Amino acid sequence: MVDVGGKPVTQRFARASAQIRMEPATLSRIQDRSLAKGDVLEVARLAGIQAAKRTWELIPLCHVLCLDGVQIDFAFPDDRTVAIESRVWVTARTGAEMEALVAASTAALTVYDMCKSLDRGMTVEQIRLEEKDGGKSGHYLRETSEPA
């Protein structure tokens, strides 16, 4: 594990995304909130937040972070896709990139779990860091011209 004891405590931010593609009928059921298991997006939101808070237990060598905030948002870019974006804020000696990535991917996996009885062909795609700020390396923003 990297020793961050000598690093200054600063405000840090990370934003990550994931997508889950499915049959249009599955997405329609998610949007209608008509699945027997409940509101898929709200359960996925809670799962993503919970995962961000426990990243240190899932990823070896991650530091324990007391997060200041976690936000999970959903969008529907087409009739087959749920786009997930996570945002994580922390005041710490190390960044929150892993927490944001774990939040987005866990939210996507939760959508899969809640809908798998309808659509086993769903695909979780494009889990990636979109932006980070703070710390020695400064600001990173994924260029929009990169292939999706």
C-alpha positions as CSV (number, residue, x, y, z in Angstrom):
1,M,0.0,0.0,0.0
2,V,1.4,3.4,-0.9
3,D,2.3,5.6,2.1
4,V,0.3,8.8,1.8
5,G,1.2,10.0,5.3
6,G,3.4,12.9,4.1
7,K,0.9,14.2,1.5
8,P,-1.3,17.2,2.3
9,V,-5.0,16.8,2.9
10,T,-6.8,18.5,0.0
11,Q,-10.2,18.5,-1.6
12,R,-10.5,15.9,-4.3
13,F,-13.2,14.9,-6.8
14,A,-13.7,12.1,-9.2
15,R,-16.3,11.3,-11.8
16,A,-16.7,8.0,-13.5
17,S,-19.2,6.4,-15.9
18,A,-20.6,3.0,-17.0
19,Q,-23.3,1.9,-19.4
20,I,-25.6,-1.1,-19.5
21,R,-27.2,-2.1,-22.8
22,M,-30.3,-4.2,-22.9
23,E,-33.4,-5.0,-24.9
24,P,-35.7,-2.0,-25.4
25,A,-38.5,-3.8,-23.5
26,T,-36.3,-4.2,-20.5
27,L,-35.4,-0.5,-20.5
28,S,-39.1,0.3,-20.8
29,R,-39.9,-1.8,-17.7
30,I,-37.1,0.0,-15.8
31,Q,-38.5,3.4,-16.7
32,D,-42.0,2.3,-15.9
33,R,-40.9,1.1,-12.5
34,S,-42.8,-2.1,-13.2
35,L,-40.4,-4.8,-12.0
36,A,-41.4,-7.0,-9.1
37,K,-38.1,-6.4,-7.3
38,G,-38.8,-2.7,-7.1
39,D,-37.4,0.6,-8.5
40,V,-34.3,-0.6,-10.3
41,L,-32.6,2.8,-10.5
42,E,-33.1,3.7,-6.9
43,V,-31.8,0.4,-5.7
44,A,-28.8,0.8,-8.1
45,R,-28.2,4.3,-6.8
46,L,-28.0,3.0,-3.2
47,A,-25.8,0.1,-4.2
48,G,-23.4,2.5,-6.0
49,I,-23.2,4.7,-3.0
50,Q,-22.7,1.8,-0.6
51,A,-20.0,0.4,-2.9
52,A,-18.1,3.7,-3.0
53,K,-18.1,3.8,0.8
54,R,-16.6,0.3,0.9
55,T,-14.2,0.4,-2.0
56,W,-11.3,-0.2,0.4
57,E,-12.8,-3.6,1.3
58,L,-13.2,-4.6,-2.4
59,I,-10.0,-3.4,-4.0
60,P,-6.7,-4.6,-2.4
61,L,-4.4,-1.8,-1.4
62,C,-7.0,1.0,-1.5
63,H,-7.0,3.4,1.3
64,V,-9.9,3.8,3.7
65,L,-11.6,7.1,2.8
66,C,-14.2,9.0,4.7
67,L,-16.2,10.4,1.7
68,D,-17.7,13.8,1.8
69,G,-20.3,13.0,-0.8
70,V,-21.4,10.5,-3.5
71,Q,-23.9,11.1,-6.3
72,I,-25.2,8.6,-8.8
73,D,-27.2,9.8,-11.9
74,F,-28.9,7.9,-14.7
75,A,-29.6,8.9,-18.3
76,F,-31.1,7.1,-21.3
77,P,-29.2,8.1,-24.4
78,D,-31.2,5.7,-26.6
79,D,-33.9,3.0,-26.2
80,R,-31.4,0.3,-25.2
81,T,-29.0,2.0,-22.8
82,V,-28.8,3.2,-19.2
83,A,-25.9,5.6,-18.8
84,I,-24.6,5.8,-15.2
85,E,-22.4,8.6,-13.9
86,S,-21.0,8.7,-10.4
87,R,-19.4,11.6,-8.6
88,V,-17.4,11.4,-5.4
89,W,-16.0,14.1,-3.2
90,V,-13.4,13.7,-0.4
91,T,-11.1,15.8,1.7
92,A,-8.1,13.5,2.0
93,R,-4.5,12.7,1.2
94,T,-5.4,10.5,-1.8
95,G,-7.9,10.6,-4.6
96,A,-11.3,9.0,-5.0
97,E,-11.0,7.6,-8.6
98,M,-11.4,4.0,-7.5
99,E,-14.5,5.0,-5.4
100,A,-16.1,6.6,-8.4
101,L,-15.3,3.7,-10.6
102,V,-16.6,1.1,-8.1
103,A,-19.8,3.2,-7.6
104,A,-20.5,3.3,-11.4
105,S,-19.7,-0.3,-12.0
106,T,-21.7,-1.5,-9.0
107,A,-24.7,0.5,-10.0
108,A,-24.5,-1.1,-13.5
109,L,-24.2,-4.6,-12.0
110,T,-27.2,-3.9,-9.8
111,V,-29.3,-3.0,-12.8
112,Y,-28.2,-6.3,-14.3
113,D,-29.1,-8.3,-11.2
114,M,-32.5,-6.7,-10.9
115,C,-33.4,-7.3,-14.6
116,K,-31.6,-10.6,-15.4
117,S,-34.9,-12.6,-15.3
118,L,-36.1,-10.4,-18.2
119,D,-32.9,-10.1,-20.2
120,R,-29.8,-12.2,-19.7
121,G,-28.2,-10.6,-22.7
122,M,-27.5,-7.3,-21.0
123,T,-24.0,-5.9,-21.4
124,V,-22.1,-3.7,-18.9
125,E,-19.8,-1.5,-21.0
126,Q,-17.4,1.4,-20.9
127,I,-16.6,1.6,-17.2
128,R,-14.2,4.6,-17.2
129,L,-12.9,7.6,-15.3
130,E,-14.3,10.8,-16.8
131,E,-12.7,13.4,-14.6
132,K,-10.6,13.9,-11.5
133,D,-9.4,16.9,-9.6
134,G,-7.1,17.6,-6.7
135,G,-3.8,16.3,-5.4
136,K,-0.4,16.5,-7.0
137,S,-1.5,15.4,-10.4
138,G,-4.1,18.1,-10.7
139,H,-7.1,18.0,-13.0
140,Y,-7.8,15.3,-15.6
141,L,-10.7,15.5,-18.0
142,R,-11.4,12.8,-20.6
143,E,-11.4,14.3,-24.0
144,T,-14.7,13.9,-25.8
145,S,-13.0,13.0,-29.0
146,E,-11.9,9.7,-27.5
147,P,-13.7,6.6,-28.9
148,A,-16.7,5.6,-26.8
